[in-house]
Amino acid sequence: MWFLPSLLPVVALSLSGATWANNTKGPGSKFVTTRDGRFHVNGSEFKWIGTSAYWLPSLNTEEDIVNTLSNISAAGIKVVRTWAFNDVETIPENGTWFQLVQNGTVTVNNGTNGLQKLDLVLKHAERFGIYITMSLTNNWNPRPLFDNLTSSIARRLWDRDVTPGTNNSLPRNFLSNDYGGMDVYVRQFGLKTHDEFYTNETLLAAFKNYTTQVVSRYVNSPAVFSWEVANDPRCNSSISASATCETRTVTQWHSDVAQHIRTVDPNHLISSGDQGFFCVDCPKLFQRTTPPPPEVSPGPGALRKRLPPPLTKERLMRERREQWKKTRAALGARNEVQQGTGVRVRGRWVSTPTRRQADVGVGSAFDGAHGVDSEDILSIPEIGFGSFQLFPDQNSYGPADPSLPAFNNTVQSGNDWIRRHVEAAAILQKPVSLTGFGLVTRANAPFFVPFNSSVAPFAGQTNNTVQPFGVTNAQRDDAYSQWLDTGISSGLDGIMQYQWGQGNLTAQPGTTISPDLTGTTSSPNTNTAGQSPNDGYSINGVGQEDVQNTLKTASQEIGSIFG
């Protein structure tokens, strides 16, 4: 068990030997490095297609881990993103857990149902030539009924290890937001607001203690792609933010944690894991506000690579107006404007094309509303590459073009989002990767649980629903293909689909992969025996082969050095 007073001197000593350089160990390094704005490994440039499997360390057997990684490798996937944390507030009877956070103390589990499960993931990933992105904590851990469990849920705990307060009867670790994270620290250390995780010295020390133990464990593993500071960090969560939290709060925390990781591990890259939100008018801590230095003239016969101009509110609004104007002109020329035919995405429908669009500003993805400034975070010296996510069912990436149906807007906003991040990384001459993208299909809508929720809002949706939530499988495949094509052609260095689906897994009562149960639950019983968790994005049973083929084709196109 770890107590705060014993840790502080250790942290102080480790920080005194800080090394601030990024991982640029040279062209022949067995670790993934960055050079000239690109990933490199073993002397060659490395571009890749990846997938997410947050549940990978929670599988019940080593054979399940091996089979999952084998299938992922067969799809041409080279990088897998998973959770390197699994925080609990009481020690569970079943399943995997990595750290007990309880009443202001923390205890790391190094046993066979603890970090040794993560050992197996790294061991077999190396065997299959797969790299693992290790995320160290999560912004999301909703507990809507934390202090008031209903009796109907309590009666169903007989063979499921269910996290208290989640308002569902899904097994622990089934949802991506049920692995603990920032809010577990906030609750168990007696604090009130989400952003105290970023600013409270006691919580910072506790998180750094866990980070040290995990990072040092794999400091020499060539299977680690990068350390991801957190999944989707932002000012608010299911626990509200204080009035003082803003972009610099989150940026400074990134810098502090990244510096700490670098003192422990000089070998591996560090990334943020944030959603990728911009803040065009926010004050910066690290981002260069002056123009970059003049570029060195290219050699004879080489083309000069022009850097894009910085993103400003004026540029953003101008380009948006120009794009909408071109869309209207193209549709008008072909007389193909169609009204009311959009597919519902995030519950919204296409606007009438002739309606005058109000000036809605830059939008929450660009104004710092979430407390995230991805450009400033990317400017931190220890952050080796850019990372961002694309989940149109849960986030808005800009106002919809009134001339387009909803699905077309979803695809276009995703393409624009990708290009914005490629440009931002190019200015800083760092690689950039899309670390998660996904769309909820109509077939998956009953199982869809938003990242900041513990219940499925469309659990009652059936094939007979008049206005179904989600897209068709064909539309999903179309969007995925377009986003992958845009990412590859624009210069993304890595692209991750969310999430992988795996069948033929070992089911054990009380664990993440549990036997089927019958009866009514607050969320649908998505835990089909022998299948990996489905939070609405799994490809199991919803055109899995088509998605895998799309990823395999993209892997060949992006030019992965491992073929």
Secondary structure, DSSP 8 states (H G I E B T S, - for coil): -B-HHHHHHHHHHHHHT-----S---TT-SS-EEETTEEEETTEE--EEEEE-TTGGG-S-HHHHHHHHHHHHHTT--EEEEES--EESS--SSS--SEEEETTEEEE--STTTHHHHHHHHHHHHHTT-EEEEE--BS----TTTT---HHHHTT-SS----TTSSS---TTSSTT-S--HHHHHHHTT---TTHHHH-HHHHHHHHHHHHHHHHHTTT-TTEEEEES-BS--S-SSS---TT--HHHHHHHHHHHHHHHHHH-SSSEEE-------BTTS--SSS--S---------TT-----------HHHHHHHHHHHHHHHHHHHHHHT---SS----BTTB----TTS------S-TTTBSTTS--HHHHHTSTT--SEEEEE-TTT---S---TTS-HHHHHHHHHHHHHHHHHHHHHHHT--EEEEEE---BTTTGGG---TT-SS-TTTT--TT-SS-SSB-HHHHHHHHHHHHHHHHHHT-SEEEES-----S----TTSSS-----S--SS-----TTS---SS---TTSSHHHHHHHHHHHHHHHT-TT-
